[in-house]
Amino acid sequence: MNITELYQLYTQTYLVDTDTRKIRKGSIFFALKGDNFNGNEFAAKAIKSGARYAVIDEEKYHTLTNTIMVGNVLETLQKLANFHRKQLNIPIISLTGSNGKTTTKELINAVLSKKYATAATSGNLNNHIGVPLTLLSMTPKTEIGIVEMGANHLKEIEFLCSIAEPNYGLITNFGKAHLEGFGDFEGVIKAKSELYDFLRLNKGTVFINTDDALQVKQSSGINAIEFNGIAIKFVEASPFVKVQFKNVIIESKLIGKYNYNNIAVAVAVGNHFNVPETDIKNAIENYTPVNNRSQIIQKGTNKIILDAYNANPSSMQAALENFAQLKDENKVVFLGDMFELGKDSKIEHEKIANLAVSCNFSKVFLIGKAFSTTSVKNAYVSESFESFKNSTNYSNINNATILIKGSRGMALERLLDLL
């Protein structure tokens, strides 16, 4: 079966599923493979659960009339998504960056959905599977698509752009993330700029922050909308970010000055697509971060800033510097290891440990194998979460403002059960 024929089946419901636990009636099930599973084995179950067809790539599972045999299920999913994108006569906005991708994507979606029927990446499903699924979630009723793109190696963004074919794009920032895969910071810049390269080649439009010299340099030659050039001003972050857009004050539920740019670009995108100012204000003010991203939690006498979804040297530095600026007197930080830093891991953890101590917080806790190798003094250091848990150094923390930040693999939200 070729892509055109498969597309005709897809347009019967515009539903694609990859998980037999979440089959929707009438969908097409794509039997993807992973390191520890083979989706072909679940094709019959998917059909029994309500899928109309199952796309497979192993002959021995081709036992039902509504299984569709292809050479490679993943490649077929990607080709179908690109074929569908070519039929969609709508703006596609793609975004990438080292920090803030998901928050920015959700803010943009919140703003644009005030006026348009939008479809956006779910959660952080931003890879070679997530991007096709995002595109295939769009229907003839969709008016604007928002596609988040993640990468930890060169050429990944280039490949995702070839599938999504965006005509608008933005890079939140260039930071020290996934250095193990990119090699070094120059590798990060080159990889993220693959989005700019696509837009330049295809005469697209980019939203840029002209205060970021790298964005200005890397986006040269592309039609640009400067989102700090349309009367968006930072007002304060104490702790929530407040901005002014034209004559409107927007009071967000996001903490940290580093979130100002995420808000500003969402405002700029909304402004470009003619969303009324009052709707932009309402969308941003009603957006509440979830999933361990800059959440403020009151527990007993302590106010906790939970930012434990992810961490890299750039985001860790920004979080610490913002935390240091808060006027609260009794400030305590819990930092967990930063992953995927490769050969730069030791030096980057050393820098962050020294920065944390230099801020003169009431207490600094460093948790993880990488942090335990640093030479920092005046901090409580634990090699693992278990060894930290078995200590008593964190007991009797009261009337404090607490920052919790670390890479996803550290799962520092577990601290909430201890504090």
Secondary structure as GFF3:
##gff-version 3
##sequence-region A 1 419
A	DSSP	alpha_helix	3	10	.	.	.	ID=ss1
A	DSSP	beta_strand	16	17	.	.	.	ID=ss2
A	DSSP	three_ten_helix	20	22	.	.	.	ID=ss3
A	DSSP	beta_strand	28	30	.	.	.	ID=ss4
A	DSSP	beta_strand	33	34	.	.	.	ID=ss5
A	DSSP	beta_strand	37	38	.	.	.	ID=ss6
A	DSSP	three_ten_helix	39	42	.	.	.	ID=ss7
A	DSSP	alpha_helix	43	48	.	.	.	ID=ss8
A	DSSP	beta_strand	53	56	.	.	.	ID=ss9
A	DSSP	three_ten_helix	59	61	.	.	.	ID=ss10
A	DSSP	beta_strand	67	69	.	.	.	ID=ss11
A	DSSP	alpha_helix	73	87	.	.	.	ID=ss12
A	DSSP	beta_strand	92	96	.	.	.	ID=ss13
A	DSSP	alpha_helix	101	112	.	.	.	ID=ss14
A	DSSP	beta_strand	118	120	.	.	.	ID=ss15
A	DSSP	alpha_helix	130	136	.	.	.	ID=ss16
A	DSSP	beta_strand	144	148	.	.	.	ID=ss17
A	DSSP	alpha_helix	156	164	.	.	.	ID=ss18
A	DSSP	beta_strand	168	171	.	.	.	ID=ss19
A	DSSP	alpha_helix	179	182	.	.	.	ID=ss20
A	DSSP	alpha_helix	185	192	.	.	.	ID=ss21
A	DSSP	alpha_helix	194	201	.	.	.	ID=ss22
A	DSSP	beta_strand	205	208	.	.	.	ID=ss23
A	DSSP	alpha_helix	213	218	.	.	.	ID=ss24
A	DSSP	beta_strand	223	226	.	.	.	ID=ss25
A	DSSP	beta_strand	232	237	.	.	.	ID=ss26
A	DSSP	beta_strand	240	245	.	.	.	ID=ss27
A	DSSP	beta_strand	248	255	.	.	.	ID=ss28
A	DSSP	three_ten_helix	257	259	.	.	.	ID=ss29
A	DSSP	alpha_helix	260	272	.	.	.	ID=ss30
A	DSSP	alpha_helix	277	285	.	.	.	ID=ss31
A	DSSP	beta_strand	295	299	.	.	.	ID=ss32
A	DSSP	beta_strand	302	307	.	.	.	ID=ss33
A	DSSP	alpha_helix	313	325	.	.	.	ID=ss34
A	DSSP	beta_strand	331	336	.	.	.	ID=ss35
A	DSSP	three_ten_helix	342	344	.	.	.	ID=ss36
A	DSSP	alpha_helix	345	358	.	.	.	ID=ss37
A	DSSP	beta_strand	363	367	.	.	.	ID=ss38
A	DSSP	alpha_helix	369	372	.	.	.	ID=ss39
A	DSSP	beta_strand	380	382	.	.	.	ID=ss40
A	DSSP	alpha_helix	385	389	.	.	.	ID=ss41
A	DSSP	beta_strand	401	405	.	.	.	ID=ss42
A	DSSP	three_ten_helix	408	410	.	.	.	ID=ss43
A	DSSP	three_ten_helix	412	417	.	.	.	ID=ss44
###
